[in-house]
């Protein structure tokens, strides 16, 4: 039967039909020849049988091949993007062919819907890319520019047709396609725009070819706006604190000048004068402490990293607090890389704030730590009133405490960020009070779980 494999599909169908009909045709011819009819009638009947067989073979061939041709044309149309073509026929009965036509029509509807969605998404993506201020470039494997949005054209100072097909070196973008990602660079581009830029790169494939997407975000404007807001907050707070000291100094100075100009002077004017000068001196010292705190905050040195056993460190800080016992919740034994002095001051500030909050309500304070994936989480929890607002927690010199400097939390956050970590404050969910949490990623070098002695 190897010869059948060399035939086409329709030829094999004809061969199968003829093979199946051959025994019946042979038997019919034998029976006709055995009759006592004339030779003319015999050949006439045999010709009729052969013609009938050929007509049946042709009809069977058409019945089998026509639906396949229809399906092939439909699939070719779908491949070419013609989704309006539909298969018709066999709708008045349920059979396998009708099911095939129905599934092909459903496939066409699905592809049409997906095509419309893809066209709309592509149009939206192109519109967004054109309108956003972020610079977007796409380079092929040879670092040749293949795509640029409107912001990219403005950055280079050239229209799209003059930059596509050119290399990154030619366009002055070599620094953008090399080095680590993400990172920040200081650069001046051919279009004349200079500033600080964040560079991000990622890979994708287009038509099977590797491509690299380069995104540039101008940080200068955002940094300038953030800097302006910081200065506004700083000037507002400093103005408030300085005015709080200058107002009584000015008032007392005027009162004392009036006492000296009065004639005759009051018998106890010297005592009033001494008292007024003491108030002026106290307010001046408060201003001096305020400016000293600001200078200390501005001169925070970079951390000197060393190996610290966090359990010993936490217990030592807890023992420094004499106003209220601070409970230490044991955690895993872990060694971290940190600046001991700066971490001490950070924890002392957090414990001090927690104790002062707990003293108002008669609650307690506890501190502990945990380690996960080499990240250290160190927390201080109090049972105070909690935070009424978090808006000004890290604003320099903002404080709600009598005699407070307003730099403790700001200093602590600077220490956390200098170690590559974060400091957050939030109200507790399980109890009244506040939780301060220091998170130091990739700080833990070794960790070993220890049992809790309270269990």
KEZA-647369 format. One record per residue (C-alpha): residue number from 1; residue in one letter; x, y, z. Coordinates in Angstrom, 1 decimal, always signed. Layout:
BEGIN
num residu x y z
NUM a X Y Z
...
This chain:
BEGIN
num residu x y z
1 x +0.0 +0.0 +0.0
2 x +3.0 +2.3 -0.3
3 x +1.8 +3.5 -3.6
4 x -1.2 +5.1 -1.8
5 x +1.0 +7.4 +0.2
6 x +2.3 +9.0 -3.0
7 x -1.2 +10.0 -4.1
8 x -2.9 +13.3 -3.1
9 x -5.8 +13.3 -0.7
10 x -8.5 +13.3 -3.4
11 x -6.7 +10.6 -5.4
12 x -6.6 +8.4 -2.3
13 x -10.3 +8.9 -1.8
14 x -11.0 +7.8 -5.4
15 x -8.7 +4.9 -5.0
16 x -10.4 +3.8 -1.8
17 x -13.9 +4.1 -3.4
18 x -12.8 +2.1 -6.5
19 x -11.2 -0.5 -4.4
20 x -14.3 -0.9 -2.3
21 x -16.6 -1.0 -5.4
22 x -14.3 -3.4 -7.5
23 x -15.7 -6.7 -6.0
24 x -19.3 -5.6 -6.6
25 x -18.6 -4.4 -10.1
26 x -16.7 -7.6 -10.9
27 x -19.6 -9.7 -9.6
28 x -22.1 -7.6 -11.6
29 x -20.1 -8.1 -14.8
30 x -19.8 -11.8 -14.1
31 x -23.6 -12.2 -13.6
32 x -24.4 -10.1 -16.7
33 x -22.0 -12.1 -18.8
34 x -23.5 -15.3 -17.6
35 x -26.9 -14.3 -19.0
36 x -28.1 -15.3 -22.4
37 x -28.3 -11.7 -23.6
38 x -26.7 -10.5 -26.7
39 x -23.2 -9.0 -26.6
40 x -24.5 -5.5 -27.3
41 x -26.8 -5.6 -24.3
42 x -24.1 -7.0 -22.1
43 x -21.6 -4.2 -23.1
44 x -24.4 -1.6 -22.8
45 x -25.2 -2.6 -19.2
46 x -21.6 -2.9 -18.2
47 x -20.9 +0.6 -19.6
48 x -23.9 +1.9 -17.6
49 x -22.6 +0.3 -14.4
50 x -19.1 +1.8 -15.0
51 x -20.6 +5.2 -15.7
52 x -22.7 +5.0 -12.6
53 x -19.7 +4.1 -10.6
54 x -17.7 +7.0 -12.0
55 x -20.5 +9.4 -11.3
56 x -20.7 +8.1 -7.7
57 x -17.0 +8.5 -7.3
58 x -17.1 +12.1 -8.6
59 x -20.0 +12.9 -6.2
60 x -18.2 +11.4 -3.3
61 x -15.0 +13.2 -4.2
62 x -16.9 +16.6 -4.3
63 x -18.7 +15.9 -1.1
64 x -15.5 +15.2 +0.7
65 x -13.2 +17.8 -0.8
66 x -15.5 +20.8 -1.1
67 x -15.9 +21.3 +2.7
68 x -12.1 +21.0 +3.0
69 x -11.6 +23.6 +0.3
70 x -14.0 +25.9 +2.1
71 x -12.2 +25.4 +5.4
72 x -8.8 +26.0 +3.7
73 x -10.1 +29.2 +2.2
74 x -11.4 +30.4 +5.5
75 x -8.2 +29.6 +7.3
76 x -6.2 +31.4 +4.6
77 x -8.5 +34.4 +5.0
78 x -8.0 +34.4 +8.7
79 x -4.2 +34.2 +8.2
80 x -4.5 +37.2 +5.8
81 x -6.6 +39.1 +8.3
82 x -10.0 +38.8 +6.5
83 x -12.3 +38.0 +9.5
84 x -15.6 +38.7 +7.8
85 x -15.6 +35.4 +5.9
86 x -18.0 +32.8 +7.2
87 x -18.6 +29.1 +6.4
88 x -22.2 +28.3 +5.3
89 x -23.9 +25.0 +4.7
90 x -25.1 +22.2 +6.9
91 x -26.8 +24.6 +9.3
92 x -30.1 +22.7 +9.2
93 x -28.7 +19.5 +10.6
94 x -26.3 +18.6 +13.4
95 x -23.3 +16.6 +12.2
96 x -19.5 +16.7 +12.3
97 x -19.2 +19.0 +9.3
98 x -21.6 +21.5 +10.8
99 x -19.6 +21.4 +14.1
100 x -16.4 +22.1 +12.2
101 x -18.0 +25.1 +10.3
102 x -19.4 +26.4 +13.6
103 x -16.0 +26.2 +15.3
104 x -14.3 +27.9 +12.4
105 x -16.8 +30.8 +12.5
106 x -16.4 +31.1 +16.2
107 x -12.6 +31.2 +15.7
108 x -13.1 +34.0 +13.2
109 x -15.2 +36.0 +15.6
110 x -12.7 +35.5 +18.4
111 x -9.8 +36.6 +16.1
112 x -11.8 +39.6 +14.9
113 x -12.4 +40.7 +18.5
114 x -8.8 +40.2 +19.4
115 x -7.7 +42.1 +16.3
116 x -9.9 +45.1 +17.2
117 x -8.7 +45.0 +20.8
118 x -5.1 +44.8 +19.6
119 x -5.6 +47.7 +17.2
120 x -7.2 +49.8 +19.9
121 x -4.5 +48.9 +22.4
122 x -1.8 +49.7 +19.8
123 x -3.4 +53.0 +19.0
124 x -3.7 +53.9 +22.8
125 x -0.1 +52.8 +23.4
126 x +1.2 +55.0 +20.5
127 x -0.9 +57.9 +21.7
128 x +0.4 +57.5 +25.3
129 x +4.0 +57.2 +24.1
130 x +3.6 +60.4 +22.0
131 x +2.0 +62.4 +24.8
132 x +4.1 +61.4 +27.9
133 x +7.1 +63.4 +28.9
134 x +9.2 +60.3 +29.5
135 x +11.7 +59.6 +26.7
136 x +11.3 +56.2 +25.1
137 x +13.8 +54.6 +22.7
138 x +14.0 +51.1 +21.2
139 x +17.3 +49.7 +19.9
140 x +17.9 +46.5 +18.0
141 x +20.7 +44.0 +18.7
142 x +23.2 +46.2 +16.9
143 x +22.3 +49.3 +19.0
144 x +20.5 +50.9 +16.0
145 x +17.6 +53.1 +16.9
146 x +14.3 +51.6 +15.7
147 x +11.7 +53.5 +17.7
148 x +11.5 +56.9 +19.4
149 x +8.6 +58.9 +20.8
150 x +8.0 +62.6 +20.6
151 x +9.9 +63.3 +23.8
152 x +12.8 +61.4 +22.4
153 x +12.8 +63.5 +19.3
154 x +12.8 +66.7 +21.4
155 x +15.6 +65.3 +23.5
156 x +17.8 +64.8 +20.4
157 x +16.5 +67.9 +18.6
158 x +15.9 +66.1 +15.4
159 x +12.8 +64.8 +13.6
160 x +12.1 +61.0 +13.6
161 x +13.2 +60.4 +10.0
162 x +16.7 +61.8 +10.9
163 x +17.3 +59.6 +13.9
164 x +15.9 +56.2 +13.0
165 x +18.5 +53.8 +11.7
166 x +21.4 +55.5 +13.4
167 x +23.5 +54.0 +16.1
168 x +23.4 +55.0 +19.8
169 x +27.0 +56.2 +19.6
170 x +26.1 +58.5 +16.7
171 x +23.1 +59.9 +18.5
172 x +25.1 +60.5 +21.7
173 x +23.1 +57.9 +23.7
174 x +26.0 +55.5 +24.4
175 x +25.8 +56.1 +28.2
176 x +22.1 +55.2 +28.1
177 x +22.6 +51.7 +26.6
178 x +25.5 +50.7 +28.8
179 x +26.0 +50.3 +32.5
180 x +23.6 +49.1 +35.2
181 x +19.9 +49.6 +35.3
182 x +18.2 +51.4 +36.8
183 x +20.6 +54.2 +37.6
184 x +20.8 +58.0 +37.6
185 x +23.1 +60.0 +35.3
186 x +24.0 +63.6 +34.7
187 x +24.0 +64.3 +31.0
188 x +23.6 +66.9 +28.3
189 x +21.9 +65.6 +25.1
190 x +22.3 +66.9 +21.6
191 x +18.9 +68.7 +21.8
192 x +20.4 +71.0 +24.5
193 x +18.6 +69.5 +27.5
194 x +20.8 +69.0 +30.5
195 x +20.0 +67.6 +33.9
196 x +19.7 +64.5 +36.0
197 x +18.1 +61.5 +34.4
198 x +16.9 +58.1 +35.5
199 x +17.8 +55.4 +33.0
200 x +15.9 +52.1 +32.8
201 x +16.5 +49.4 +30.3
202 x +14.6 +46.2 +29.5
203 x +14.6 +43.6 +26.8
204 x +11.8 +42.4 +24.5
205 x +11.4 +40.7 +21.1
206 x +9.8 +42.1 +18.0
207 x +9.1 +39.8 +15.0
208 x +11.5 +37.3 +16.7
209 x +14.4 +39.7 +16.9
210 x +15.9 +40.9 +20.3
211 x +15.2 +44.5 +21.1
212 x +16.2 +46.8 +24.0
213 x +13.8 +49.4 +25.4
214 x +15.5 +52.5 +27.0
215 x +13.4 +54.8 +29.1
216 x +14.7 +58.2 +30.4
217 x +12.9 +60.1 +33.1
218 x +13.9 +63.7 +33.7
219 x +14.4 +64.0 +37.5
220 x +15.6 +67.6 +37.6
221 x +12.1 +69.2 +37.5
222 x +10.7 +66.8 +40.1
223 x +13.8 +67.3 +42.3
224 x +13.5 +71.1 +42.0
225 x +9.9 +71.0 +43.0
226 x +10.6 +68.7 +45.9
227 x +13.5 +70.9 +47.0
228 x +11.2 +73.9 +46.8
229 x +8.6 +72.2 +49.0
230 x +11.2 +71.1 +51.5
231 x +12.6 +74.7 +51.8
232 x +9.0 +76.0 +52.2
233 x +8.3 +73.6 +55.0
234 x +11.7 +74.3 +56.6
235 x +11.3 +78.1 +56.4
236 x +7.7 +77.8 +57.8
237 x +8.8 +75.7 +60.8
238 x +11.9 +77.8 +61.5
239 x +9.9 +81.0 +61.2
240 x +7.4 +79.6 +63.7
241 x +10.1 +78.6 +66.2
242 x +12.2 +81.8 +65.9
243 x +9.1 +84.0 +66.2
244 x +8.0 +82.1 +69.3
245 x +11.3 +83.2 +70.9
246 x +11.7 +86.7 +69.4
247 x +8.2 +87.8 +70.4
248 x +8.7 +87.5 +74.2
249 x +12.3 +88.8 +73.8
250 x +11.0 +91.9 +72.0
251 x +8.2 +92.4 +74.5
252 x +10.5 +92.0 +77.5
253 x +13.1 +94.3 +76.0
254 x +10.5 +97.0 +75.6
255 x +9.3 +96.6 +79.1
256 x +12.8 +96.7 +80.6
257 x +13.6 +99.8 +78.5
258 x +10.5 +101.5 +80.0
259 x +11.6 +100.5 +83.5
260 x +15.0 +102.1 +83.0
261 x +13.6 +105.3 +81.5
262 x +11.1 +105.7 +84.3
263 x +12.0 +108.3 +86.9
264 x +11.9 +107.6 +89.7
265 x +12.5 +103.9 +89.3
266 x +10.5 +101.4 +91.2
267 x +12.1 +100.0 +94.4
268 x +12.1 +96.4 +93.0
269 x +13.2 +97.3 +89.5
270 x +16.4 +95.4 +89.8
271 x +14.6 +92.2 +90.6
272 x +12.3 +92.7 +87.6
273 x +15.2 +93.5 +85.5
274 x +17.1 +90.4 +86.5
275 x +13.9 +88.2 +85.9
276 x +13.4 +89.7 +82.5
277 x +17.0 +89.2 +81.5
278 x +16.8 +85.6 +82.6
279 x +13.8 +85.0 +80.3
280 x +15.6 +86.7 +77.4
281 x +18.7 +84.5 +78.1
282 x +16.5 +81.3 +78.3
283 x +14.8 +82.1 +75.0
284 x +18.2 +82.9 +73.4
285 x +19.6 +79.5 +74.6
286 x +16.5 +77.8 +73.1
287 x +17.3 +79.5 +69.7
288 x +20.9 +78.4 +70.0
289 x +19.8 +74.8 +70.7
290 x +17.5 +75.0 +67.7
291 x +20.2 +76.1 +65.3
292 x +22.7 +73.6 +66.8
293 x +20.2 +70.8 +66.2
294 x +19.8 +72.0 +62.6
295 x +23.6 +72.0 +62.1
296 x +23.9 +68.5 +63.6
297 x +21.2 +67.2 +61.3
298 x +22.9 +68.7 +58.3
299 x +26.3 +67.3 +59.2
300 x +25.3 +63.6 +59.5
301 x +28.4 +61.7 +58.4
302 x +28.2 +58.5 +56.2
303 x +27.9 +55.3 +58.3
304 x +31.0 +53.4 +59.3
305 x +29.9 +49.8 +58.9
306 x +30.8 +47.1 +61.4
307 x +29.6 +43.7 +62.6
308 x +26.9 +44.0 +65.3
309 x +25.1 +41.3 +67.2
310 x +21.7 +42.7 +67.2
311 x +20.4 +40.9 +70.3
312 x +23.2 +42.4 +72.5
313 x +22.7 +45.8 +70.8
314 x +18.9 +45.9 +71.5
315 x +19.2 +44.8 +75.1
316 x +21.9 +47.5 +75.8
317 x +19.7 +50.3 +74.4
318 x +16.7 +49.0 +76.4
319 x +18.7 +49.1 +79.6
320 x +19.6 +52.8 +79.0
321 x +15.9 +53.8 +79.6
322 x +15.4 +54.5 +83.3
323 x +11.9 +56.0 +83.4
324 x +10.1 +52.8 +82.3
325 x +11.2 +49.2 +81.9
326 x +11.4 +48.3 +78.2
327 x +10.6 +44.7 +77.4
328 x +12.8 +43.0 +74.8
329 x +11.1 +40.3 +72.8
330 x +13.7 +37.7 +71.8
331 x +14.3 +37.1 +68.1
332 x +16.8 +35.2 +66.0
333 x +20.5 +35.5 +66.7
334 x +21.8 +37.6 +63.8
335 x +24.8 +39.7 +62.9
336 x +24.3 +42.8 +60.8
337 x +26.5 +45.3 +59.2
338 x +25.8 +48.8 +60.5
339 x +27.2 +51.9 +62.2
340 x +27.0 +51.2 +65.9
341 x +26.9 +54.8 +67.1
342 x +24.3 +55.8 +64.5
343 x +22.1 +52.8 +65.1
344 x +22.4 +53.4 +68.9
345 x +21.1 +57.0 +68.5
346 x +18.3 +55.8 +66.2
347 x +17.1 +53.2 +68.7
348 x +17.4 +55.6 +71.6
349 x +15.2 +58.1 +69.8
350 x +12.6 +55.5 +69.0
351 x +12.6 +54.1 +72.6
352 x +12.5 +57.6 +74.0
353 x +9.4 +58.5 +71.9
354 x +7.7 +55.2 +72.9
355 x +8.4 +55.7 +76.6
356 x +7.1 +59.3 +76.6
357 x +3.9 +58.1 +74.8
358 x +3.4 +55.2 +77.2
359 x +3.9 +57.3 +80.3
360 x +0.9 +59.4 +79.3
361 x -1.4 +56.4 +79.4
362 x +0.4 +54.1 +81.9
363 x +1.2 +51.5 +79.2
364 x +4.3 +49.7 +78.4
365 x +7.0 +49.6 +75.7
366 x +8.6 +46.6 +74.0
367 x +11.1 +46.2 +71.2
368 x +12.2 +43.2 +69.1
369 x +13.4 +42.1 +65.7
370 x +12.9 +39.5 +63.0
371 x +14.9 +38.3 +60.0
372 x +13.6 +37.2 +56.6
373 x +15.6 +36.7 +53.4
374 x +18.6 +38.5 +55.0
375 x +16.5 +41.5 +55.8
376 x +16.3 +42.8 +59.3
377 x +13.1 +44.3 +60.7
378 x +13.6 +46.0 +64.1
379 x +10.5 +47.4 +65.9
380 x +9.6 +49.5 +68.9
381 x +5.9 +49.3 +70.1
382 x +4.3 +51.4 +72.7
383 x +0.9 +51.5 +74.4
384 x +0.4 +55.2 +74.2
385 x -2.4 +57.2 +72.5
386 x -1.2 +56.5 +69.0
387 x -0.6 +58.9 +66.1
388 x -3.4 +61.4 +65.4
389 x -1.7 +62.4 +62.1
390 x +1.4 +61.3 +60.2
391 x +1.6 +64.3 +57.9
392 x +4.4 +66.2 +59.7
393 x +6.2 +63.3 +61.4
394 x +9.4 +63.7 +59.4
395 x +9.2 +67.5 +58.9
396 x +12.4 +69.0 +60.5
397 x +11.8 +70.9 +63.8
398 x +8.1 +70.1 +63.8
399 x +7.2 +68.8 +67.3
400 x +4.1 +68.5 +69.5
401 x +6.2 +68.0 +72.7
402 x +7.0 +70.7 +75.2
403 x +10.7 +71.4 +74.9
404 x +11.1 +69.0 +71.9
405 x +13.6 +69.8 +69.1
406 x +11.7 +68.2 +66.3
407 x +14.7 +66.5 +64.8
408 x +14.7 +63.1 +66.4
409 x +12.6 +61.3 +63.8
410 x +14.2 +63.2 +60.9
411 x +17.7 +62.2 +62.2
412 x +16.5 +58.6 +62.6
413 x +15.1 +58.4 +59.1
414 x +18.4 +59.8 +57.7
415 x +20.3 +57.1 +59.6
416 x +18.0 +54.4 +58.2
417 x +18.3 +55.7 +54.6
418 x +22.1 +56.0 +54.9
419 x +22.1 +52.3 +55.7
420 x +19.9 +51.6 +52.6
421 x +16.8 +51.0 +54.8
422 x +13.5 +52.6 +55.7
423 x +11.9 +53.9 +58.9
424 x +8.1 +53.9 +59.2
425 x +5.7 +54.9 +62.0
426 x +2.1 +53.7 +62.2
427 x -0.7 +53.0 +64.7
428 x -0.8 +49.4 +65.9
429 x -3.6 +47.2 +64.7
430 x -3.6 +44.7 +67.6
431 x -3.5 +47.2 +70.4
432 x -3.7 +50.9 +71.2
433 x -0.4 +52.7 +70.6
434 x +2.2 +53.1 +67.9
435 x +4.8 +51.0 +66.2
436 x +8.1 +52.3 +64.8
437 x +9.7 +49.8 +62.4
438 x +13.3 +49.9 +61.0
439 x +13.8 +47.8 +57.8
440 x +17.3 +47.1 +56.7
441 x +17.4 +44.9 +53.5
442 x +20.4 +42.6 +52.9
443 x +21.8 +43.5 +56.4
444 x +21.7 +40.2 +58.1
445 x +24.8 +38.0 +57.6
446 x +24.0 +35.1 +59.8
447 x +20.8 +34.0 +61.6
448 x +20.0 +31.2 +64.0
449 x +16.6 +30.8 +65.6
450 x +16.6 +30.7 +69.4
451 x +13.9 +29.7 +71.7
452 x +11.8 +32.3 +73.6
453 x +12.5 +32.0 +77.3
454 x +9.0 +33.1 +78.1
455 x +7.5 +30.0 +76.5
